[in-house]
Amino acid sequence: MKVDFVHVSMDAILNGGDPMANIRNLIRKHYDVLAYLFFGVLTTAVNYIVYLPCYNLLHLSAAVSNVVAWIFAVVLDILVRFME
């Protein structure tokens, strides 16, 4: 199995091409996957950032803290999808 990133980088080195142009092309080619991964990680981070203070500082139960964090994460996801 050939990895596109390594293949493109080797072509750029061997053929004297512009490596940054090749990276930009890869980002354009896989933009949907990269955006999905980025916002998935961001949603998970928001979930933890909301859950931990609710549980540790506000002393809410784990279930209530989880529901509050889930609501924040879902609202973020809806806002991201609305902005597309």
CORZI-V115130 format. One record per helix or strand. SS is the DSSP state (H for helix, E for strand). FROM is the first residue (numbers start at 1). LEN is the number of residues. If there is no record, write none. Layout:
ss->{SS/SS}
from->{FROM/FROM}
len->{LEN/LEN}
This chain:
ss->{H/H/H/H}
from->{4/19/31/62}
len->{12/11/26/22}
